Amino acid sequence: MKSFPPYRVQVVREIPITTRPEREQALSEAGYNMFDVPAGKVTIDLLSDSGTGAVSAAQEAAAAAGDRSYAGSDSYYRFRHAVDDLTGFPHIFPVHQGRAAERILFSAVLAPGRISLSNTHFDTTRANVELLGAEARDLPCAEAADLDSMDPFKGNIDLAKLEETLAGPEGDRVGQVLVTITNNGGGGQPVSMANLKAVRELCRRFGVPFFLDAARFAENAWLVIQREPEYAGQTPKAVAQQAFELADGCVASLKKDAISPMGAIVGVRDPELAKRCEVNLIATEGFRTYGGLGAHDLERVAQGLREVVNPDYLRSRTAEAAHLAGLVNEAGVDIVQPPGIHALYLNAGRLLQHIPPSGFPGHALACEMYLAGGIRCVELGSLYLGEFDEEHNLVSPAPFELVRLAIPRRTYTEAHLEYVADVLATIAKNPESVPQYRVVEAPPLLRHFNLKMRKA
Ligand SMILES: *Cc1c(COP(=O)(O)O)cnc(C)c1O
């Protein structure tokens, strides 16, 4: 039986329909940087699944009833109840979004010269490690290097390399191990519970704290249920609870799997660490019972955390991503296999073989999708991960040239996604017509947000 979303549409928002000349002008005025294209010129926005999901009537009703008291508001206690029930961490701090959580937690555990080990640090996560003078080192599992392999847990951290690093000469410089579930920087692939358990054991043995970057805890739990036999038949909430139980703490953007426009948490077990986080929180984000959040967002989070673990929701969202993956493959475009949930990662390097990494095939495909169909998405290739010299020439390419199509939660219908696949099919029929790009301006940190490009 075909799965379907366990909700119906109640409020809608019109989307802009533009002409090709309008899009050419908008993209050129944006310096060919997708982040600088006004949303009013975007028809289907697959730039991010962060804060872009549709809120439910229940979330909005709760938001309207939010209590804005400065300290100890009713909204805080409802938020705490939902977060405690899921994570079990004794110390929870609300913050405005994931990167604030990263800054607060990392500045309490890292320092110049320390190392953060991860399956893959997400972009802001890496930036927050590096801003502290620490080193962000990615140890993805070997299976992740084969984009076509159907291995079920390509988000895993490489346990052998993790042990080698912890036991080696740099071991005492490791300040934290951070596992990202699902691995957003690594194709949106899930991490198995077996992998998390093994990380926990290694971290215990070497006395290093183990944290989760748990932005997509529910989607990871759902994929564990589908792909890790020991967990088949369990509920998404139960699996997520077990994952949090393994860790010493977490940072989690709640703009993803709490289906909230804003919000994040820091969660920790250690009371001393909690104290250090709390001082930083109060000085920079807000009092401990609201962090950087308004009462409405505390309420939306509390309700969203209940809705996101609904198996019918996760089943239909997974089916939606799989449906798009099937259409994209029929269109002749390869993706990072197997498809995850929050995004598809297109293999632009393989599609646009006439463009070398220095001409940025991923960026070229993203630009073409916008020009051809008003679809916004973003490159995850050499522009994002490569190394550049002072003149902005690419000196060391990324291992893959990918484009991420993020799928906002509860936002687009199947017809929208079929339109995306149609646009991609048109491009794939004539890939040689897609031009290359050059970098005009590129800052050293968080480069892809602030680029200026031009056609080569
Ligand atoms: C989105 C995200 C973050 C940062 O969260 P924001 O709420 O966008 O600041 C950190 N890690 C991962 C894995 C993410 O997906």
The ligand as an SDF file (V2000), in Angstrom:
LIG
                    3D

 15 15  0  0  0  0  0  0  0  0999 V2000
   21.8210   22.5600   10.6010 C   0  0  0  0  0  0  0  0  0  0  0  0
   22.8990   21.8380   11.2430 C   0  0  0  0  0  0  0  0  0  0  0  0
   23.6990   22.4510   12.2120 C   0  0  0  0  0  0  0  0  0  0  0  0
   23.5880   23.9260   12.5630 C   0  0  0  0  0  0  0  0  0  0  0  0
   22.3250   24.2330   13.0220 O   0  0  0  0  0  0  0  0  0  0  0  0
   21.6550   25.6610   12.7690 P   0  0  0  0  0  0  0  0  0  0  0  0
   20.3680   25.5640   13.5080 O   0  0  0  0  0  0  0  0  0  0  0  0
   21.4680   25.8020   11.2910 O   0  0  0  0  0  0  0  0  0  0  0  0
   22.5540   26.7010   13.3240 O   0  0  0  0  0  0  0  0  0  0  0  0
   24.6620   21.6910   12.8260 C   0  0  0  0  0  0  0  0  0  0  0  0
   24.8520   20.3990   12.5060 N   0  0  0  0  0  0  0  0  0  0  0  0
   24.1020   19.7830   11.5690 C   0  0  0  0  0  0  0  0  0  0  0  0
   24.3440   18.3540   11.2590 C   0  0  0  0  0  0  0  0  0  0  0  0
   23.1110   20.4830   10.9090 C   0  0  0  0  0  0  0  0  0  0  0  0
   22.3980   19.8690    9.9620 O   0  0  0  0  0  0  0  0  0  0  0  0
  1  2  1  0
  2  3  1  0
  2 14  2  0
  3  4  1  0
  3 10  2  0
  4  5  1  0
  5  6  1  0
  6  7  2  0
  6  8  1  0
  6  9  1  0
 10 11  1  0
 11 12  2  0
 12 13  1  0
 12 14  1  0
 14 15  1  0
M  END
$$$$
